[in-house]
Amino acid sequence: MICDLETGVCGVAGEDEMEVIDLNQPSKKIDLYYVTDPICSHCWAIEPTLRRFMKQYGHYFNFKTVMGGLLEKWHGGPVDPANGINGPADVAGHWREVGEHYRMPIDGSLMIDNPVQSSFPPSRVHKIIQKHHGEEKAFEYLRRAREVLFAFNKNIGEAAVLVEIVNEMGLDGKVIVKKADEQTGHDLLNEDFALTRQLGARGFPTIIMVNEENKGVKIVGGRPFEYYVDGLTQILGEKPIPKKQPALSALLEEEKLLFSKEIEVMYDVEQSDINAFVKRELSPNSYQVKEILGELYFTMTTK
């Protein structure tokens, strides 16, 4: 006898009293390439959307971050004339505009006082972590580096700052930053530059999803969450089924720090309701709320 889960009717079991089943997750058939750069302000701006997309739909694709090489060095001439950027001081204003528009805090004043001279050193550190510690750890590093640069105004072009970031991740910062500046780090970064050209990415952020038939979709620039879901739907040929968002307590423990905008996007919460939502989701005394550049951010209370 059997009670049918779909019909709710109990009756005689079918002829197959025993069958072989496979509970393994289906293999991921899609490769997602995220072409980016540690000092890309628009990449910082899409963090809330990209995180939600990865949390809810990451089971459909293999994720790979690719360094695109935004700034090798300042040449003394125009770098991005379309955005009025002729030197590092011009970056500060552009960054602030991006931060205010997307509500992901960007200070930017260090680009006047102590500008990042090249995005290549932090990019090479990413490549070393990716090679020796995996994509997940490398993505964590990229987040920490951007957080330090944009919100907390530290120069991630400097070795000492990079060592500190990597150390706080539980890795050996001194060893990794040294290795990043050796030939291996340079070679790995050049491989990413070649892949960036091969993928046809000419700006950041660019997200490219490719299926087994080597056909794909390319999404350039910051886009609403639905764009990424639609792109995945196109490449899958069917509507993907999202996973439930993680509990805020689990997400905050994993991420260490979340800005208000990131929580709003992940859980569809209005900015005006953010404090009430956090109080409802997190136990008292388990978190701290602070403010920077007019935006709230949340961290776990240190035990």
C-alpha positions in Angstrom: 0.0 0.0 0.0 1.1 3.6 -0.6 -0.2 7.1 0.1 0.3 9.1 -3.1 2.0 12.4 -2.2 0.5 14.2 -5.2 -3.1 13.0 -5.1 -3.4 12.3 -1.4 -5.1 9.0 -2.2 -3.9 5.8 -0.5 -3.9 2.5 -2.5 -1.9 -0.4 -3.9 1.7 0.4 -4.8 2.7 0.2 -8.5 4.5 -2.7 -10.0 8.0 -1.3 -9.3 8.5 -2.2 -5.7 12.2 -1.4 -5.9 14.0 1.1 -8.2 17.4 2.7 -8.4 17.4 6.4 -7.7 20.1 9.1 -8.0 20.0 11.9 -5.3 23.1 13.7 -6.7 22.6 17.2 -7.8 22.5 17.5 -11.6 25.8 18.5 -13.0 26.2 22.2 -13.8 26.0 22.7 -17.5 26.6 26.5 -17.6 29.7 28.5 -17.0 29.3 32.0 -15.7 32.2 34.4 -16.2 32.3 37.6 -14.2 34.7 40.0 -15.8 35.7 42.6 -13.3 38.4 44.6 -11.6 39.1 45.4 -7.9 38.8 49.2 -8.4 35.7 49.1 -10.6 33.0 51.3 -8.9 30.2 49.9 -10.9 31.2 46.3 -9.9 30.9 47.5 -6.3 27.5 48.9 -7.1 26.2 45.5 -8.4 27.3 43.5 -5.3 23.8 43.4 -3.8 22.2 42.1 -7.0 25.0 39.7 -7.9 25.1 38.2 -4.4 21.3 37.5 -4.5 21.7 36.0 -8.0 24.5 33.7 -6.8 22.6 32.6 -3.6 19.4 31.8 -5.4 20.6 30.5 -8.7 24.2 29.5 -8.2 23.3 25.8 -8.3 22.8 26.2 -12.1 26.2 27.4 -13.0 30.0 27.2 -12.4 31.1 30.7 -11.3 34.5 32.1 -12.4 35.8 35.6 -11.7 38.0 37.0 -14.4 40.3 40.0 -13.9 39.9 42.5 -16.7 42.8 45.0 -16.0 41.1 48.4 -15.6 44.2 50.4 -14.7 47.8 49.4 -15.3 49.1 52.9 -14.5 48.4 56.5 -14.9 49.9 57.8 -18.1 49.3 61.5 -17.6 46.7 61.6 -20.3 43.0 60.9 -20.6 42.0 57.5 -19.2 38.2 57.6 -19.5 37.3 60.7 -21.4 33.6 59.7 -21.7 33.3 60.0 -17.9 35.7 63.0 -17.7 38.5 61.0 -16.1 41.9 62.3 -17.1 43.7 61.5 -13.8 43.2 60.0 -10.4 41.6 63.2 -8.9 38.8 63.0 -11.4 38.0 59.5 -10.2 36.9 60.7 -6.8 33.9 62.7 -8.1 32.8 59.9 -10.4 33.0 57.3 -7.6 31.0 59.4 -5.3 28.3 59.8 -7.9 28.2 56.0 -8.4 28.0 55.4 -4.6 25.2 57.9 -4.1 23.2 56.6 -7.1 23.4 52.9 -6.1 23.6 53.5 -2.4 26.7 51.4 -2.0 29.0 53.8 0.0 32.0 55.2 -1.8 34.3 57.8 -0.1 36.7 58.3 -3.0 38.9 61.0 -1.3 41.9 58.8 -1.3 42.1 59.2 -5.1 43.0 62.8 -4.4 45.2 62.3 -1.3 46.8 58.9 -2.0 45.6 57.5 -5.3 45.7 53.9 -6.3 48.4 53.8 -8.9 47.4 50.5 -10.5 44.7 47.9 -10.1 47.1 45.1 -11.2 48.7 44.4 -7.8 45.3 43.6 -6.1 44.3 41.7 -9.2 47.3 39.5 -9.0 46.6 38.7 -5.3 43.1 37.6 -6.4 44.7 35.2 -9.0 47.0 33.7 -6.4 44.2 33.1 -3.9 42.0 31.7 -6.7 44.7 29.3 -7.8 45.7 28.0 -4.4 42.5 28.5 -2.3 39.7 28.3 -4.8 37.0 30.5 -6.3 35.0 31.0 -3.2 37.9 32.3 -1.1 39.1 34.5 -4.1 35.6 36.0 -4.3 35.7 36.7 -0.6 39.0 38.5 -1.0 37.5 40.6 -3.8 34.7 41.7 -1.6 37.0 42.6 1.3 39.3 44.6 -1.0 36.5 46.6 -2.4 35.0 47.2 1.0 38.3 48.5 2.3 38.8 50.7 -0.8 35.4 52.2 -1.4 33.8 52.5 2.0 36.8 52.7 4.3 39.1 54.6 2.0 42.3 52.5 2.1 44.7 52.1 -0.8 44.5 48.6 -2.1 47.4 49.3 -4.4 49.7 49.2 -1.4 51.3 45.8 -0.4 50.8 46.5 3.4 47.0 47.0 2.9 46.7 43.8 0.8 48.7 41.8 3.4 46.2 43.0 6.1 43.2 42.1 4.0 44.5 38.6 3.3 45.6 38.1 6.9 42.1 38.9 8.2 40.7 36.2 5.9 42.8 33.6 7.8 45.4 33.3 5.0 49.1 34.2 5.0 49.0 37.7 3.6 52.8 38.2 3.4 53.3 35.0 1.5 50.4 35.5 -0.9 51.2 39.1 -1.7 54.9 38.2 -2.3 53.9 35.4 -4.6 51.5 37.7 -6.5 54.4 40.0 -7.4 56.5 37.1 -8.8 56.3 35.8 -12.3 53.5 33.3 -11.5 51.2 36.2 -10.5 52.0 38.1 -13.6 51.4 35.1 -15.8 48.1 34.2 -14.2 46.8 37.8 -14.6 47.9 37.8 -18.3 45.9 34.6 -18.8 42.8 36.4 -17.5 43.4 39.3 -19.8 43.6 36.9 -22.8 40.3 35.3 -21.6 38.7 38.7 -21.2 39.5 39.4 -24.9 38.3 36.0 -25.9 35.0 36.6 -24.2 34.6 39.9 -25.9 34.3 41.9 -22.7 35.2 45.5 -23.2 33.9 47.1 -20.0 33.2 46.2 -16.4 31.1 44.6 -15.0 30.4 42.1 -17.7 28.7 38.8 -17.0 28.8 36.1 -19.6 26.8 32.8 -19.3 27.8 30.0 -21.7 26.2 26.6 -22.2 27.6 23.3 -23.4 27.1 24.3 -27.0 29.3 27.3 -26.4 26.4 29.7 -26.9 25.8 32.3 -24.4 24.4 35.6 -23.2 26.4 38.7 -22.3 25.1 41.3 -19.8 27.1 44.5 -19.6 27.0 47.0 -16.8 24.8 47.2 -13.7 21.4 45.7 -14.4 18.3 44.9 -12.3 18.1 41.4 -10.7 15.5 40.2 -13.3 18.0 40.7 -16.1 20.3 38.1 -14.7 17.4 35.7 -14.2 16.2 36.3 -17.7 19.6 35.7 -19.1 19.9 32.4 -17.2 16.4 31.4 -18.4 17.5 32.0 -22.1 20.6 30.0 -21.8 18.9 27.1 -19.9 16.0 27.0 -22.2 13.7 26.7 -19.2 12.7 28.8 -16.2 15.2 28.2 -13.4 13.9 27.4 -9.9 15.4 29.7 -7.3 16.6 28.5 -3.9 15.2 30.3 -0.9 17.3 33.2 0.3 19.5 32.3 3.3 18.5 33.5 6.7 19.9 37.0 7.5 21.8 35.6 10.5 23.6 33.0 8.3 24.3 35.6 5.6 25.7 38.1 8.0 27.9 35.5 9.7 29.3 34.5 6.3 29.7 38.0 4.9 30.9 39.7 8.1 29.5 43.1 7.0 26.4 44.0 5.0 25.3 47.4 3.9 21.6 48.3 4.2 21.2 48.2 0.4 22.5 44.6 0.3 19.9 43.5 2.8 17.2 45.4 1.0 18.0 43.7 -2.3 18.4 40.2 -0.9 15.1 40.2 1.0 12.9 42.7 -0.9 12.9 45.1 2.0 12.2 48.9 1.7 14.9 51.2 3.0 12.5 52.7 5.6 11.8 49.2 7.0 15.4 48.0 7.3 15.8 48.5 11.0 12.5 46.7 11.8 13.4 43.8 9.5 16.9 43.4 11.0 15.5 43.5 14.6 13.0 40.8 13.6 15.5 38.5 11.9 18.5 38.8 14.3 18.6 38.2 18.0 19.3 41.2 20.3 23.0 41.8 21.1 24.1 39.5 18.2 24.8 42.4 15.8 26.0 46.0 15.6 24.6 48.7 13.4 26.8 51.6 12.3 26.7 54.4 9.7 29.1 55.5 7.0 28.6 58.1 4.4 24.9 58.3 5.3 24.3 54.6 4.9 23.7 52.0 7.6 25.8 48.8 7.8 25.6 45.7 10.0 28.2 43.5 11.5 28.0 40.5 13.9 28.9 41.2 17.5 32.4 40.0 18.2 32.2 37.0 20.6 
